[in-house]
Amino acid sequence: MSSKKVINSIQFLRGFAAFVVVFYHIGGYIKKNFPVDFLGDFFGFGFAGVDLFFVISGFIIHFTSKQYFGKPDYLLEYLKKRFFRVFPIYWLVMTSLFLLGWLMSNFLHKEVLSTAYPHTFSAYFQTYFLIPFHFAINPVTWTLSYELFFYVCFAILILSKRLWIIPVAILLISICNMIVGNPFNNKYYDFIFSGYNLEFFFGFIICKYYEQFKLSNLIASILLIIAIIIIVIFGFEISDFDYWQRVLVFGFPSGFILISLLNLEANATITVPKFTILLGDASYVLYLIHFPMLILLNKMPSILGSTLSATQTVFYNYVIGILILLVSILIHKMIEKPLSKYLMNLSK
């Protein structure tokens, strides 16, 4: 399998994962302020999109970087690609948020973002470099700290294949941590030995072996249905703070969905709509900007002196959701993609 090949089902799932997280947060915002459900609370466990993200990340990192295994001379190239993938657009978004918060606070005397940010060098450093447990002025960025940790684990395999014992040890301790808990009551121990490591590893293993074990359309469809049934039946019983439960109910079924779609696409059984592929391309931007846009746009009526009813707020948030999707695609095409290409060429 060529690392240059684009797998449309992966792009679809990336876009879908970001989409459900967006509408989960929209529904959560409405429910927090009004006794009504958004879209019938259909996205009530949309935070599961994060678990799907982590599984996809494991697949993608193996898919795009497997040629670097055991080749330490390529470590810098690998790290450079990961750096340009994560940080430039992230820094632009975060800087824009800080500037927006400062402008609105000082000139409009309105607080639209977090007012508790410590504004110290240490806090800025941790936020900008995604240090675990950084002050999340954008609440979704905690997941990016895990992404960076996954990249570090993969980098170990680039240094030497013989170091496989380190990621495996992390994985085994992560399983123990899920079963018996944290013996040290230390948050960094929980971070390093998180159950999310299993989701990343599952995606990694799927990429490594899925072409060797082809599934028929029937088996792939059955697997897909079973995964969806598990998520639907148990999903509403799981909260985003249920640690190991979400790995079992969302993480592993997400892997089965991935396996199913990969095989259905390979068998030419499904065709992925072009718009969903574009949404997948823009999924990182969508993930980064959706929460700040949601909060800011929902505060705009109040800033402009208007008060919306519950019905008006729900309709208004339909519009916000569509606007977030369109703005994400626009930023991806006009800023993220050209910027990434420019920086990669500059670093050669």
GUNU-489819 format. One record per residue: chain; x, y, z negated of N, C-alpha, C in turn. Coordinates in steps of 0.001 Angstrom, whole numbers. Each point is the difference from the previous one (the first is absolute). Layout:
A X Y Z X Y Z X Y Z
...
REM end
This chain:
A 845 -1199 0 -845 1199 0 877 1245 0
A -151 794 957 800 1215 108 -467 1044 -962
A 969 633 -657 -345 1050 -948 -499 1242 713
A 106 47 1354 -472 1145 756 -1485 -139 350
A -509 -1193 -82 -1390 -239 347 -932 656 -1016
A -1090 582 490 -1006 597 -866 -1111 -1013 -210
A -299 -290 -1255 -1081 -921 -315 -1217 841 -349
A -996 -30 848 -1151 879 -162 -794 -285 -1266
A -71 -1259 -392 -759 -332 -1205 656 590 -1244
A 1319 119 15 695 647 -1116 -368 1473 -55
A 7 659 1155 -372 1407 48 -1446 203 -439
A -857 -904 422 -1406 72 -425 -113 -98 -1514
A 707 -952 -598 -90 -189 -1449 605 1163 -764
A 1061 595 549 573 1189 -644 -1009 1133 -30
A -649 215 1137 -1013 1046 59 -1188 -309 -891
A -411 -1259 -2 -1139 -405 -824 310 173 -1485
A 1203 -386 -404 386 125 -1399 -45 1456 -457
A 548 898 836 -30 1420 -343 -1431 518 -11
A -807 -451 944 -1388 440 111 -794 -336 -1260
A 117 -1239 -488 -795 -394 -1165 471 710 -1265
A 1304 291 -86 492 766 -1152 -580 1413 18
A -52 607 1184 -568 1347 139 -1447 22 -476
A -791 -934 478 -1420 28 -341 -261 -499 -1419
A 921 -766 -551 -75 -335 -1422 164 1261 -846
A 961 832 348 224 1224 -757 -1138 996 203
A -551 64 1204 -1155 872 220 -1176 -457 -862
A -264 -1301 5 -1085 -533 -823 236 222 -1479
A 1255 -155 -435 330 222 -1407 -204 1440 -409
A 350 922 886 -181 1424 -301 -1480 322 -156
A -830 -493 908 -1436 289 -61 -613 -613 -1253
A 362 -1252 -290 -565 -677 -1162 411 682 -1308
A 1189 579 -13 478 694 -1201 -813 1257 -282
A -513 630 1051 -681 1280 -154 -1523 -70 153
A -499 -1075 631 -1447 -140 206 -400 -1459 -219
A -1225 -226 -477 -463 -1384 -224 -492 -648 1291
A 816 70 1041 -375 -599 1286 1180 -792 541
A -326 -949 869 1037 -813 642 252 514 1404
A 1250 -108 419 394 375 1355 -10 -1242 863
A -825 9 1045 -129 -1160 891 -377 -1264 -764
A -882 181 -1001 -457 -1138 -784 1093 -663 -810
A 1042 743 -303 1156 -512 -733 658 -1168 737
A -139 12 1319 579 -1067 829 1517 -66 -161
A 612 1171 -263 1455 58 -172 383 47 -1472
A -838 -599 -845 239 41 -1449 1289 -652 -434
A 505 -932 786 1315 -584 -312 973 286 1138
A -141 1185 592 878 381 1098 1454 158 -374
A 272 64 -1311 1401 42 -433 742 -1264 418
A -755 -1036 376 626 -1234 490 790 247 1271
A -249 1138 649 803 351 1160 1473 83 -334
A 321 356 -1248 1395 57 -438 619 -1398 23
A -758 -987 -473 507 -1371 12 224 -475 1432
A -909 373 890 178 -332 1410 1237 705 554
A 209 1258 -392 1196 739 396 1265 -763 -381
A 43 -485 -1225 1209 -669 -484 268 -1295 768
A -1053 -743 310 174 -1222 801 524 359 1391
A -603 1016 606 433 439 1327 1446 484 -41
A 377 689 -1083 1374 499 -131 1005 -1132 22
A -335 -1088 -698 892 -1160 3 172 -560 1393
A -1105 -43 740 60 -490 1386 843 931 861
A -285 1289 -81 657 962 888 1495 82 -266
A 393 -18 -1275 1424 161 -306 787 -1202 516
A -596 -1188 -29 665 -1165 572 -20 78 1520
A -1123 431 542 -182 72 1450 984 969 652
A 231 1132 -655 827 1047 607 1477 -96 -361
A 333 -739 -1054 1379 44 -506 639 -1360 -204
A -635 -1070 480 548 -1336 -244 1359 -189 680
A 254 781 1048 1274 -128 706 1173 473 -845
A -286 659 -1128 1062 508 -870 419 -993 -1082
A -711 -1111 -136 304 -967 -1061 1477 -373 -12
A 615 91 -1164 1373 -438 -160 1011 797 790
A -353 1241 387 904 847 783 185 1336 -722
A 877 42 -978 162 1221 -819 385 1231 810
A 604 -197 1173 363 1150 828 -1232 768 484
A -1149 -652 -33 -1236 632 470 -830 579 -1148
A 526 -70 -1211 -759 493 -1148 -327 1482 142
A 977 781 433 -218 1439 134 -1079 298 1039
A 23 -727 1103 -1010 208 1034 -1395 -331 -528
A -80 -1101 -731 -1276 -401 -600 -513 1066 -960
A 861 468 -900 -395 1004 -985 -390 1310 681
A 704 340 1065 -301 1225 728 -1400 -69 601
A -327 -1130 598 -1328 -149 599 -1093 61 -1060
A 242 -642 -1131 -991 27 -1080 -146 1411 -548
A 1118 703 -134 -16 1364 -523 -820 912 910
A 258 -69 1296 -709 869 937 -1470 -396 136
A -306 -1233 -299 -1397 -443 46 -788 585 -1171
A 624 65 -1175 -730 369 -1214 85 1482 -332
A 1208 565 -9 199 1272 -692 -310 1282 778
A 375 157 1271 -215 1314 625 -1440 493 -65
A -950 -820 432 -1401 444 -27 -502 94 -1432
A 504 -882 -872 -379 74 -1417 449 1320 -602
A 1232 405 288 500 1276 -532 -786 1178 544
A -379 -52 1263 -801 1075 574 -1357 111 -697
A -626 -1145 -227 -1306 3 -654 116 505 -1433
A 996 -503 -743 146 407 -1398 331 1480 -115
A 898 491 844 354 1423 -36 -1214 859 336
A -792 -449 957 -1223 724 349 -967 46 -1174
A -95 -1099 -740 -884 -39 -1163 464 967 -1084
A 1299 -9 -259 533 920 -1018 -233 1456 417
A 270 316 1259 -191 1366 473 -1472 396 -23
A -865 -910 414 -1425 276 -11 -494 250 -1421
A 440 -853 -922 -392 184 -1390 471 1334 -555
A 1229 368 352 556 1270 -485 -749 1189 586
A -282 -33 1297 -694 1108 655 -1408 186 -549
A -718 -1089 -144 -1379 107 -465 -70 394 -1469
A 990 -438 -765 31 362 -1415 332 1472 -194
A 934 504 792 473 1365 -204 -821 1062 722
A -616 -362 1115 -708 1013 780 -1519 -139 -98
A -483 -1235 -122 -1440 -186 -146 -393 -328 -1428
A 1017 -262 -825 -225 -359 -1410 -916 -1224 -119
A 222 -954 902 -739 -1257 16 987 -1149 -86
A -295 -944 -880 851 -1179 -137 -658 -1147 767
A 597 -388 1101 -584 -1064 811 759 -1315 -127
A 1207 72 -519 788 -1213 -190 328 -133 -1480
A 909 -886 -338 320 -215 -1401 598 1255 -628
A -469 332 -1183 525 1171 -711 1024 -396 -1061
A 229 -1297 -151 868 -454 -1088 1405 -353 460
A 336 292 1253 1318 -355 498 1067 757 -784
A 1039 -684 -489 985 644 -891 919 1010 685
A 149 -74 1325 840 952 745 1429 84 -556
A 581 -1172 -216 1404 -85 -395 769 -676 1120
A 1325 177 -8 818 -646 1035 -197 -1505 -26
A -28 -569 -1201 -170 -1443 -135 -1325 -468 597
A -1071 750 -271 -1317 -384 509 -31 85 1522
A 553 1077 565 31 136 1457 837 -1110 635
A 1142 -295 -608 877 -1046 534 -733 -1341 26
A -653 -332 -1087 -707 -1276 -76 -1152 -61 993
A -718 1111 143 -1129 27 935 479 -99 1436
A 1016 781 352 444 42 1395 708 -1283 429
A 609 -707 -958 709 -1232 361 -742 -1252 -451
A -1263 176 -391 -897 -1112 -291 555 -947 -1065
A 630 594 -1013 470 -798 -1126 -1210 -614 -692
A 71 -1254 -414 -1152 -613 -672 -511 855 -1156
A -1319 122 -62 -689 772 -1039 270 1493 115
A 285 458 1219 128 1431 235 -1347 674 -242
A 51 1303 -211 -1236 749 -190 -697 90 1346
A -1154 -632 98 -670 -153 1294 -987 1139 218
A 484 1118 514 -906 1078 374 -937 -472 1113
A 462 -957 789 -834 -723 956 -150 -1421 -547
A -1161 -342 -566 -133 -1232 -784 325 -1299 715
A 6 3 1337 212 -1262 716 1471 -367 146
A 915 905 -369 1410 -234 315 665 -1043 -888
A -696 -467 -1037 587 -1064 -828 289 -1245 842
A -821 -236 1025 207 -1186 833 1295 97 801
A 417 1222 320 1221 172 788 1234 -376 -817
A -69 162 -1312 1112 -448 -846 176 -1509 119
A -1113 -726 70 74 -1447 196 544 -343 1383
A -418 767 1010 522 -235 1343 1518 116 18
A 520 1026 -638 1457 182 -40 674 -1160 -718
A -638 -495 -1044 565 -1142 -710 28 -1232 907
A -1061 -192 780 -10 -1113 953 1157 131 987
A 238 1223 454 1092 222 947 1348 -346 -621
A 171 320 -1278 1250 -314 -696 187 -1516 -74
A -1069 -714 -306 89 -1465 -66 419 -571 1345
A -541 555 1076 363 -464 1332 1456 351 315
A 431 1184 -471 1388 426 244 992 -981 -611
A -377 -640 -1087 864 -993 -637 289 -1150 958
A -1008 -398 782 175 -1084 965 864 436 1179
A 19 1288 272 874 506 1056 1457 -70 -437
A 256 292 -1251 1369 -63 -523 569 -1406 132
A -828 -995 -318 440 -1391 128 -1198 -931 -162
A -95 -979 875 -1071 -993 -136 146 -804 -1283
A 1224 -68 -507 231 -759 -1224 -630 667 -1222
A -368 1258 152 -610 727 -1118 -1508 -224 -80
A -502 -972 771 -1433 -283 -22 -485 -314 -1401
A 893 -469 -856 -374 -379 -1358 -550 1190 -785
A 452 1220 342 -455 1187 -737 -1474 295 282
A -415 132 1282 -1436 195 251 -860 -1150 -517
A 512 -1228 96 -768 -1144 -491 -166 85 -1518
A 1060 390 -698 -83 156 -1456 -1009 1084 -369
A 25 1102 750 -975 1077 -238 -1414 -517 197
A -177 -820 1031 -1319 -542 296 -479 -939 -1111
A 881 -869 -461 -376 -960 -1046 -318 711 -1315
A 799 988 -337 -267 748 -1238 -1293 790 143
A -285 464 1211 -1255 713 240 -1196 -908 -256
A 116 -1263 423 -1078 -961 -246 -172 -222 -1500
A 1105 -157 -707 -54 -171 -1463 -603 1229 -673
A 347 1159 503 -522 1242 -565 -1512 87 169
A -494 -498 1135 -1440 -13 233 -713 -960 -943
A 665 -1133 -307 -649 -1052 -793 81 283 -1492
A 1197 301 -484 188 130 -1456 138 1438 -461
A 145 941 937 104 1397 -381 1428 458 -196
A 139 1278 -281 1298 648 -161 521 -215 -1416
A 1070 -779 -182 507 -276 -1361 704 1201 -620
A 346 1002 799 770 1137 -507 -833 1271 -145
A -1242 -76 469 -885 1170 -59 693 1221 600
A 623 -214 1160 754 1055 678 -592 228 1379
A -325 1250 331 -676 283 1263 891 -272 1214
A 1314 169 -162 894 -255 1130 140 -1495 258
A -116 -790 -1033 -27 -1453 166 -1239 -394 809
A -1140 606 -331 -1228 -270 746 118 435 1453
A 707 1094 221 166 480 1371 847 -966 818
A 1153 -373 -536 922 -869 737 -606 -1378 229
A -688 -500 -1008 -562 -1352 84 -1520 65 141
A -423 806 942 -1425 212 250 -601 -1135 818
A -1283 -221 -205 -706 -972 829 -67 401 1454
A 195 1291 269 -2 455 1388 1142 -624 788
A 1042 -450 -691 1099 -685 678 -497 -1247 730
A -1013 -651 -579 -546 -1200 634 -705 353 1304
A -673 1150 16 -689 413 1219 1005 304 1098
A 1052 727 -358 1044 300 971 646 -1289 508
A 307 -919 -917 630 -1268 362 -914 -823 907
A -1308 33 -271 -960 -743 813 43 495 1446
A 9 1327 163 101 563 1352 1308 -365 666
A 1077 3 -770 1328 -364 482 -4 -1431 536
A -578 -915 -776 -45 -1416 375 -909 -218 1211
A -1105 732 60 -901 -122 1151 732 354 1283
A 775 1088 -32 748 402 1189 1039 -1046 379
A 612 -594 -995 1087 -947 257 -509 -1289 650
A -1209 -418 -351 -436 -1330 415 -1262 -49 853
A -697 1128 175 -1321 -131 622 74 -497 1449
A 1065 296 737 99 -481 1377 297 -1490 74
A 530 -543 -1091 323 -1427 -4 -1211 -857 -343
A -1035 632 -560 -1186 -749 -415 -1241 662 600
A -206 -229 1270 -1118 599 703 -1320 -604 -479
A -993 872 -164 -1327 -447 -416 -958 103 1186
A -910 -952 68 -1038 73 1020 -959 1137 -353
A -818 388 963 -981 1053 -252 -966 -388 -1123
A -365 -1270 -35 -934 -464 -1022 607 127 -1397
A 1216 -508 -167 664 54 -1310 263 1447 -411
A 461 819 948 265 1407 -302 -1278 708 -419
A -1112 -301 670 -1282 628 -328 -491 -434 -1370
A 147 -1289 -303 -411 -508 -1312 824 658 -1102
A 1302 104 228 884 628 -987 -394 1461 -217
A -331 686 1079 -424 1395 -81 -1286 127 -804
A -954 -864 255 -1286 46 -702 183 -282 -1486
A 829 -1004 -320 256 -342 -1405 622 1184 -735
A 980 649 634 670 1147 -623 -993 1124 -268
A -849 289 975 -987 1065 -162 -997 -353 -1099
A -421 -1256 -61 -951 -442 -1028 606 181 -1399
A 1267 -375 -152 669 163 -1304 10 1461 -418
A 352 866 931 79 1431 -308 -1375 559 -352
A -1027 -376 780 -1345 542 -219 -598 -517 -1305
A 177 -1280 -285 -605 -588 -1198 649 528 -1277
A 1337 53 -7 701 356 -1234 487 1450 -40
A -30 675 1155 593 1327 77 -603 1012 -944
A -1336 -11 -132 -655 998 -849 242 -246 -1485
A 548 -1161 -334 307 -306 -1402 1399 449 -390
A 775 457 975 1394 366 -236 136 1518 44
A 731 553 -960 296 1429 44 1427 181 504
A 341 1251 346 1349 231 511 1051 -118 -1081
A -426 -190 -1264 957 -191 -1090 116 -1461 -425
A -786 -879 656 99 -1434 -293 1203 -554 752
A 1059 -246 -759 1320 -205 577 72 -1247 864
A -38 -1174 -626 218 -1219 768 -1256 -415 753
A -1190 431 -492 -1228 -378 687 -36 547 1418
A 472 1238 168 -80 581 1339 974 -673 958
A 1089 -539 -521 924 -745 853 -670 -1273 520
A -759 -665 -881 -666 -1245 392 -1217 248 888
A -787 1017 -352 -1260 236 703 195 816 1277
A 982 890 8 218 855 1158 1303 -317 743
A 1076 -256 -755 1304 -193 619 72 -1224 885
A -284 -1160 -561 101 -1231 779 -1062 -86 1103
A -1257 371 -271 -956 41 1117 413 965 1112
A 656 1112 -356 507 912 1025 998 -713 898
A 826 -839 -603 949 -796 780 -707 -960 939
A -1094 -611 -478 -759 -926 848 -669 744 1159
A -478 1202 -277 -576 825 1073 1065 322 1040
A 1189 337 -479 1111 286 908 332 -1204 868
A 117 -1166 -612 291 -1228 750 -1075 -253 1055
A -1252 171 -400 -1113 -263 912 38 916 1204
A 152 1299 -240 -10 948 1112 1213 -173 904
A 1149 -323 -580 1190 -241 809 -229 -1158 981
A -637 -1057 -497 -255 -1155 856 -1102 273 1012
A -1031 704 -410 -1079 326 926 495 918 1112
A 899 917 -340 579 865 1028 916 -797 921
A 838 -868 -597 917 -811 812 -766 -917 952
A -1185 -442 -438 -833 -875 832 -867 788 986
A 203 1322 21 -761 887 890 -1495 -91 -264
A -364 -231 -1251 -1404 -118 -383 -595 1349 -369
A 824 880 -543 -484 1324 -389 790 1077 738
A -650 1112 203 641 1179 580 -155 1141 -983
A 1103 605 -375 -27 1063 -992 -298 1326 689
A -1037 726 -447 -320 1302 619 1172 972 -95
A 176 790 1052 1137 918 55 -19 1027 -1119
A -1198 447 -383 -80 1008 -1051 544 -532 -1319
A -282 -1281 -293 489 -573 -1251 1524 -146 21
A 564 -218 1183 1458 -55 115 592 1373 -278
A -637 1033 551 442 1370 -264 -127 332 -1477
A -1068 -453 -620 -184 223 -1432 1077 -720 -796
A 395 -1178 471 1094 -714 -642 1307 755 100
A 250 592 1173 1201 815 182 19 1174 -968
A -1181 570 -239 -111 1187 -853 -281 -351 -1451
A 36 -1273 -352 -447 -442 -1328 823 590 -1145
A 1306 190 222 839 550 -1072 -388 1445 -287
A -173 793 1054 -445 1381 -182 -1383 23 -641
A -880 -847 473 -1347 -83 -559 47 -283 -1496
A 855 -922 -368 125 -365 -1411 540 1167 -824
A 950 728 563 632 1089 -746 -910 1209 -195
A -785 332 1008 -730 1275 -61 -1438 -133 -472
A -539 -1224 -40 -1446 -97 -203 -451 490 -1371
A 747 -330 -1041 -452 387 -1338 72 1515 -212
A 1126 654 347 20 1462 -128 -1073 687 840
A -228 -482 1226 -1039 588 840 -1375 -189 -619
A -226 -1181 -558 -1286 -290 -643 -271 966 -1145
A 982 196 -863 -177 890 -1150 -153 1451 453
A 876 425 901 -27 1395 446 -1323 337 698
A -419 -850 946 -1214 292 761 -1253 -76 -871
A 15 -847 -1025 -1148 -63 -897 -64 1198 -942
A 1133 667 -186 -7 1197 -833 -268 1276 792
A 59 -94 1322 -190 1188 828 -1377 647 -174
A -1097 -768 -40 -1296 664 -209 -30 832 -1280
A 558 -557 -1089 29 748 -1262 863 1244 118
A 1145 -138 674 892 1152 191 -701 1092 800
A -849 -426 953 -721 958 838 -1315 462 -621
A -257 -474 -1232 -1183 465 -724 -1260 -784 256
A 98 -1215 508 -1176 -824 275 -31 -1213 -918
A -1194 -513 -227 -186 -1208 -788 -793 -1001 820
A 536 -1195 168 -654 -1028 796 -772 -963 -888
A -1143 -435 473 -759 -1034 -699 664 -1351 228
A -504 -1016 -666 561 -1345 171 -125 -467 1440
A -1176 216 603 -220 -409 1394 921 755 944
A 118 1292 -214 881 814 832 1459 -420 -149
A 395 -357 -1243 1382 -426 -249 305 -1300 721
A -934 -940 -27 202 -1274 701 160 245 1497
A -901 789 588 107 300 1435 1303 726 303
A 345 964 -841 1232 766 178 1214 -918 -11
A -32 -1037 -829 1138 -913 -83 61 -966 1177
A -1143 -240 662 66 -714 1273 862 796 978
A -269 1301 35 747 885 893 1477 34 -396
A 259 84 -1318 1381 15 -483 735 -1260 431
A -654 -1155 -126 636 -1259 385 410 -7 1458
A -906 441 866 310 66 1435 1123 998 263
A -58 1139 -673 1022 1031 176 1373 -506 -423
A 54 -727 -1099 1272 -553 -480 602 -944 1046
A -837 -840 595 482 -931 1026 572 761 1191
A -725 1014 459 433 755 1180 1273 803 -276
A 77 623 -1169 1188 781 -353 1217 -913 -133
A -197 -1188 -539 1103 -958 -149 579 -373 1360
A -876 -294 940 452 -359 1348 737 1175 639
A -523 1195 -185 617 1195 559 1394 220 -583
A 128 -111 -1318 1304 185 -649 980 -1073 442
A -492 -1229 133 874 -1088 442 566 281 1389
A -866 411 908 429 186 1390 843 1258 191
A -330 1053 -754 654 1288 230 1192 258 -923
A 39 -685 -1147 1070 272 -971 781 -1259 -359
A -682 -998 -554 718 -1168 -517 795 -717 1085
A -636 -328 1101 661 -767 1057 1159 771 625
A -188 1258 415 1127 766 563 1112 228 -1013
A -364 253 -1258 1006 242 -1028 850 -1243 -239
A -640 -1134 -94 722 -1256 -217 945 -290 1164
A -490 202 1212 833 -237 1181 1191 955 31
A -244 1258 -321 1073 1002 1 1065 -340 -1032
A -417 -364 -1198 962 -289 -1064 803 -1260 300
A -654 -1002 581 714 -1221 359 1050 291 1070
A -360 809 985 976 356 1051 1129 856 -577
A -342 865 -931 1005 873 -616 1005 -793 -814
A -449 -1108 -578 869 -774 -893 877 -996 741
A -183 -122 1297 797 -973 762 1442 483 174
REM end
